[in-house]
Structures are given as C-alpha cells and as structure tokens.
Amino acid sequence: MLIKNKKYHLIKEQELIAIYNIQEQKVEKLIKVDPLLIECYLEVNSTKAIAEQQEKYHHVLTNLQKAWPDLIVDMDGEKLEQLIELEEAAREFARLNHHYFSLKEEMIFINVKETLSFYTVNNFSKSVDFKFSLLKDIHQYTAFSNKKKGEQKEINLIDIASFEKEELQYFETMMLRDDSIRIYYYNTVQDVVLGEGLVGSDYGCLFCNKDELPDTSEITAEVSSLIASLLQFEIIKYNRNLLAFLNEDITLTKGKKFLINKSTFEAQDIHIKRSSVCTCCAGGTVRKVV
C-alpha cells in the first residue's frame, strides 16, 4: 500500500505545498498543485485516511512521488498499523494540549511525531525493562559504560536504584556536558517517584542540594507498569521544540519530582533548586568528564 513516508509532512504555503522533512527540520521542496486539490494533498498527512481510501488518493500519491520520490513508500501489515496508531496519538495530544504551547496545533503534531518516530529512548536499569505501546524501539542498558556521549535527539531514563552514587555522578557530568535530556525514576516504601527531569544544566543536576541519594525499594511489575504509563506521555513533552514553546508547564518532571503515594494515590510535585556550590554541576558550570 502506498503511503506518505513518516519523516515528511505536507504544509500549505499560500498556493503551494511544502514538503517538510520532520527528521531534519527543513523544507525539501515547494510544489505547485491544482488549487482545488490542495486540501486533498494535505489529507495525505493522515496515514489512516490513505489506508482507508487508497483509490481516492492514488492520483495525488502518484504526483507526489514524481515530485519527490522519497516522499511515498510502500507499507503494509503491522508497521502500517503502528504508524496509524502513532499518528492518531500525536494528533490527539496536539488537539488536547495546543493551548499550552505558543505553536499552531499542526506544528505540535509534527514535533510529537518527531519525538515518537526519531528520538532515541534509552532506559538504564538492571531490573526494569519498560514496554511502551507507542515507543517500540527502547534501548535497554544495564550499565553506563557503553554511553560515551549524549545526543540532542535522545531521552535517557535512569533507574536510580540500579547504580552507585559515583556512577550516577559520572553519568550526570556527561549529560551536563552534552546538554542531554534525562528523567530519573525510583520506588520507595511510600512513594513511586518520577524525576528529576533535566535538560543539560537548565535546572541544575541530580545532585544539587543533596548529600545522599534516596533510599529506594525494589520496582515491582506493578510499579514498573505505573511508571511506564506515566513516562510514555511524559517523553512526548520532552521534544526540544515543544519545551521551548511551552507556555504553561504540563510536564510531570521538568525541573521537579513527581511523587505518587502508594497508599492514598495522592500526587505532589517537588521542585528542585539549583545549587551554586554543587560538586557536580557547580550551578551550571559543567565539570570535565574524566
């Protein structure tokens, strides 16, 4: 079945159609189409619509393929179903949350799709192996040793209980140096905790105003499932463009911790404060990785 390549999005530019590369964040080409068919071309952004009405869009898809061959691909089966599910989730997020961002709903959709399709998600844990319905390619690690540098389009999830303080200090220093995104999580006797969520040195680091790491408990299958359900939609919000255009903080963890009491299910936020004398980030001055 012919569909639009997931790395592209069609945008109306006056009387033209712009082929926008989501992965590289640039317009590849402007094409002129029949003004009466512009809306039909834009409908190609919906994989679900194409899959349900392949015959209706055949002519448009053929024209787009001639204009930019990489724009149209052949896809069927499970991969097609997963792409439709991903796009529908991205559209729903954009529809429900557009008023929290100084971006048009279409641009929110594009950025959410970028996160779900092209961001790398790493989970560092010796015991937790997350399964997400939307995020299929989670890289699981049991040690930091294979991680040499941070990347701009990646989100790191870290189980605090799996690592010693010195290991976490090393990892934090690398994340600070490379302006990387990371979200910590852990379980205690009383609470399930997500956070801190950190981006480079914007909000300090894991060790700001802390003498010791928290006392943690084993993450059971039930707790792991709860954390995964919260993280899946938290990860979406950590797209760098979305963070930059966020008018009202709807994240659970950005610069804070989110705690759920396991007895009462009451939730609370604890905002972190950057320390100017932190031995790890020195209030924003990154220490050299040895």
Phi and psi in degrees as a GROMACS rama.xvg file:
@    title "Ramachandran Plot"
@    xaxis  label "Phi"
@    yaxis  label "Psi"
@TYPE xy
-81.236  129.037  LEU-2
-141.36  171.268  ILE-3
-77.2059  135.163  LYS-4
-56.266  132.9  ASN-5
-64.3512  -16.5867  LYS-6
-85.1477  0.36816  LYS-7
-117.776  156.874  TYR-8
-142.206  138.488  HIS-9
-94.4427  130.283  LEU-10
-126.324  137.747  ILE-11
-78.5762  124.377  LYS-12
-122.343  92.0223  GLU-13
57.2937  -114.307  GLN-14
-101.49  15.533  GLU-15
-116.549  164.708  LEU-16
-111.547  123.119  ILE-17
-94.5506  130.988  ALA-18
-92.8155  104.345  ILE-19
-98.647  127.992  TYR-20
-88.4775  107.222  ASN-21
-64.2559  -41.8236  ILE-22
-65.5571  -40.566  GLN-23
-101.815  -2.66464  GLU-24
54.8829  55.1733  GLN-25
-153.771  155.156  LYS-26
-82.8475  123.304  VAL-27
-82.982  -37.2241  GLU-28
-164.852  148.068  LYS-29
-107.107  130.56  LEU-30
-123.672  144.796  ILE-31
-94.2345  130.368  LYS-32
-131.22  168.029  VAL-33
-59.8665  121.814  ASP-34
-53.3747  -30.3856  PRO-35
-72.4592  -14.4848  LEU-36
-108.117  4.26467  LEU-37
-56.8509  -46.0032  ILE-38
-63.0425  -35.4837  GLU-39
-64.8351  -39.2745  CYS-40
-63.9763  -42.2549  TYR-41
-67.1123  -28.9125  LEU-42
-65.4518  -18.7536  GLU-43
-65.3741  -16.6441  VAL-44
-64.6518  -17.2527  ASN-45
-97.0652  106.955  SER-46
-62.4676  -34.5781  THR-47
-61.7076  -43.2086  LYS-48
-63.5628  -42.6064  ALA-49
-63.9261  -43.9085  ILE-50
-63.5498  -35.8479  ALA-51
-81.9035  -24.1462  GLU-52
-135.87  56.9048  GLN-53
-56.1852  -40.9677  GLN-54
-65.0904  -39.7672  GLU-55
-60.0341  -38.277  LYS-56
-99.683  5.10195  TYR-57
-58.5072  -45.9018  HIS-58
-64.0358  -43.4128  HIS-59
-64.043  -44.664  VAL-60
-61.7185  -39.8449  LEU-61
-63.9411  -43.6828  THR-62
-63.8316  -40.3603  ASN-63
-66.4076  -37.0176  LEU-64
-65.5902  -36.671  GLN-65
-67.8326  -37.5115  LYS-66
-73.1588  -36.0763  ALA-67
-152.431  90.735  TRP-68
-50.8731  -35.8897  PRO-69
-72.209  -11.0347  ASP-70
-70.2251  -30.2871  LEU-71
-113.601  132.116  ILE-72
-129.971  165.475  VAL-73
-102.961  124.294  ASP-74
-147.224  141.367  MET-75
-145.122  176.865  ASP-76
66.8379  -143.236  GLY-77
-63.1814  -38.9105  GLU-78
-62.1776  -39.5416  LYS-79
-65.5249  -43.8114  LEU-80
-62.3903  -40.7094  GLU-81
-65.3597  -40.292  GLN-82
-65.2555  -41.6942  LEU-83
-62.052  -44.0854  ILE-84
-61.4816  -42.816  GLU-85
-62.6939  -47.1757  LEU-86
-64.5414  -40.3001  GLU-87
-65.2375  -38.291  GLU-88
-66.0615  -40.371  ALA-89
-65.1854  -40.9295  ALA-90
-65.4717  -40.6377  ARG-91
-65.1081  -41.8786  GLU-92
-61.3733  -45.7184  PHE-93
-63.1089  -40.9759  ALA-94
-65.2054  -42.1332  ARG-95
-80.1469  -23.7691  LEU-96
-120.488  7.05766  ASN-97
-60.1298  -29.2028  HIS-98
-73.0948  -8.65498  HIS-99
-88.9031  -6.05067  TYR-100
-123.962  149.33  PHE-101
-90.8504  53.4533  SER-102
-138.651  152.193  LEU-103
-69.2196  154.363  LYS-104
-56.5912  -37.955  GLU-105
-62.4694  -39.6866  GLU-106
-71.5532  -31.9647  MET-107
-63.7291  -45.1578  ILE-108
-56.8652  -46.1412  PHE-109
-59.9351  -43.3828  ILE-110
-72.3576  -35.5841  ASN-111
-65.0532  -42.288  VAL-112
-62.8441  -37.4964  LYS-113
-59.8406  -45.3181  GLU-114
-61.5638  -48.7412  THR-115
-68.7526  -28.3934  LEU-116
-98.6659  -32.7596  SER-117
-127.786  -5.48159  PHE-118
-82.8572  143.826  TYR-119
-90.8684  133.076  THR-120
-114.68  120.502  VAL-121
-110.113  133.694  ASN-122
-115.82  119.85  ASN-123
-103.86  107.511  PHE-124
-162.754  146.394  SER-125
-90.9828  -7.52522  LYS-126
-135.488  -19.3782  SER-127
-105.483  127.179  VAL-128
-124.166  94.5706  ASP-129
-69.6596  145.43  PHE-130
-123.907  117.868  LYS-131
-111.167  144.095  PHE-132
-74.1312  -33.8437  SER-133
-94.8181  -35.9941  LEU-134
-95.5637  106.867  LEU-135
-90.8172  -35.065  LYS-136
-102.178  75.195  ASP-137
-91.0299  126.435  ILE-138
-88.8421  119.017  HIS-139
-99.4565  129.603  GLN-140
-130.483  144.82  TYR-141
-106.969  -1.61129  THR-142
-150.64  160.306  ALA-143
-88.3334  -6.00943  PHE-144
-62.0138  -29.1427  SER-145
-84.5973  -4.99203  ASN-146
-97.2363  110.603  LYS-147
-102.06  -24.0935  LYS-148
-157.947  159.073  LYS-149
-90.6303  155.639  GLY-150
-117.995  154.727  GLU-151
-67.3746  -40.3708  GLN-152
-102.751  59.6435  LYS-153
-146.999  152.736  GLU-154
-127.776  124.464  ILE-155
-103.647  127.317  ASN-156
-106.962  129.67  LEU-157
-129.841  123.836  ILE-158
-84.0537  104.662  ASP-159
-57.0496  -36.7204  ILE-160
-65.7561  -17.7378  ALA-161
-83.4902  -7.79417  SER-162
-134.687  151.81  PHE-163
-78.3718  161.343  GLU-164
-56.7376  -42.2653  LYS-165
-65.0117  -36.9092  GLU-166
-65.5638  -42.9885  GLU-167
-67.6201  -35.3254  LEU-168
-64.0722  -42.6256  GLN-169
-61.131  -46.6516  TYR-170
-63.5368  -44.2573  PHE-171
-60.2024  -41.9461  GLU-172
-61.7161  -40.1516  THR-173
-66.3643  -42.5786  MET-174
-64.8817  -38.3078  MET-175
-65.4693  -45.1624  LEU-176
-59.9637  -39.8444  ARG-177
-101.319  13.0264  ASP-178
55.1611  45.8857  ASP-179
-96.4743  156.978  SER-180
-94.076  132.775  ILE-181
-147.998  145.42  ARG-182
-127.969  118.686  ILE-183
-88.7306  156.886  TYR-184
-152.584  154.239  TYR-185
-166.871  171.285  TYR-186
-122.222  141.82  ASN-187
-125.384  177.435  THR-188
-58.505  -36.5165  VAL-189
-99.5651  -39.0409  GLN-190
-127.299  153.961  ASP-191
-98.2582  129.669  VAL-192
-123.831  127.399  VAL-193
-110.293  131.929  LEU-194
111.772  163.189  GLY-195
-76.1623  153.477  GLU-196
-101.902  125.71  GLY-197
-132.67  145.61  LEU-198
-128.866  107.295  VAL-199
55.59  -129.951  GLY-200
-109.508  17.7995  SER-201
-57.4842  -36.7649  ASP-202
-119.872  21.0036  TYR-203
90.8924  -149.365  GLY-204
-144.663  179.964  CYS-205
-59.0426  -27.6229  LEU-206
-101.947  2.68959  PHE-207
-61.8599  127.698  CYS-208
58.9954  30.7881  ASN-209
-127.189  132.669  LYS-210
-89.8644  -36.4838  ASP-211
-136.601  157.719  GLU-212
-77.1679  159.061  LEU-213
-67.6428  153.892  PRO-214
-74.9531  124.131  ASP-215
-113.185  159.353  THR-216
-118.53  165.298  SER-217
-60.4989  138.968  GLU-218
-87.8292  107.271  ILE-219
-76.5043  171.647  THR-220
-60.6551  -38.6164  ALA-221
-65.8967  -44.4598  GLU-222
-67  -39.9881  VAL-223
-59.5022  -41.5941  SER-224
-64.0731  -39.9488  SER-225
-64.6893  -46.3067  LEU-226
-61.3933  -43.0567  ILE-227
-62.0014  -41.4928  ALA-228
-64.8517  -34.5582  SER-229
-76.8235  -40.0201  LEU-230
-68.6929  -33.3532  LEU-231
-56.1134  -44.3879  GLN-232
-88.6992  -17.7373  PHE-233
-69.6895  -40.3009  GLU-234
-58.2645  -40.3644  ILE-235
-55.0274  -39.9397  ILE-236
-72.5816  -12.94  LYS-237
-90.8565  13.6067  TYR-238
-60.0187  133.705  ASN-239
-63.0239  -36.8982  ARG-240
-68.5814  -40.0824  ASN-241
-64.6499  -41.145  LEU-242
-60.9154  -38.1676  LEU-243
-69.3286  -27.5234  ALA-244
-111.456  22.4579  PHE-245
-80.4256  118.703  LEU-246
-85.8377  -33.6284  ASN-247
-135.271  129.438  GLU-248
-69.5178  110.149  ASP-249
-108.706  9.78838  ILE-250
-79.6937  158.871  THR-251
-87.9821  -24.8492  LEU-252
-129.235  -6.05852  THR-253
-64.7875  107.434  LYS-254
70.2281  22.4056  GLY-255
-160.079  173.678  LYS-256
-113.942  146.038  LYS-257
-116.833  119.081  PHE-258
-113.717  135.342  LEU-259
-118.348  119.109  ILE-260
-71.5324  125.274  ASN-261
-73.9862  -16.7  LYS-262
-90.1413  -42.7346  SER-263
-105.123  -15.0654  THR-264
62.7797  18.3712  PHE-265
-75.5117  145.478  GLU-266
-117.791  150.801  ALA-267
-149.639  154.443  GLN-268
-104.165  142.481  ASP-269
-127.706  109.603  ILE-270
-78.177  141.653  HIS-271
-93.3811  156.5  ILE-272
-120.1  127.765  LYS-273
-66.5504  138.734  ARG-274
-104.863  129.433  SER-275
-74.1085  -10.8636  SER-276
-118.227  19.7244  VAL-277
-60.9193  132.79  CYS-278
-73.4642  -13.3853  THR-279
-96.2533  -52.0675  CYS-280
-111.223  -8.89599  CYS-281
49.4981  41.33  ALA-282
68.3802  25.8427  GLY-283
120.46  -14.2905  GLY-284
-89.411  115.131  THR-285
-78.6872  128.545  VAL-286
-77.3299  145.231  ARG-287
-68.0383  136.458  LYS-288
-76.7338  127.396  VAL-289
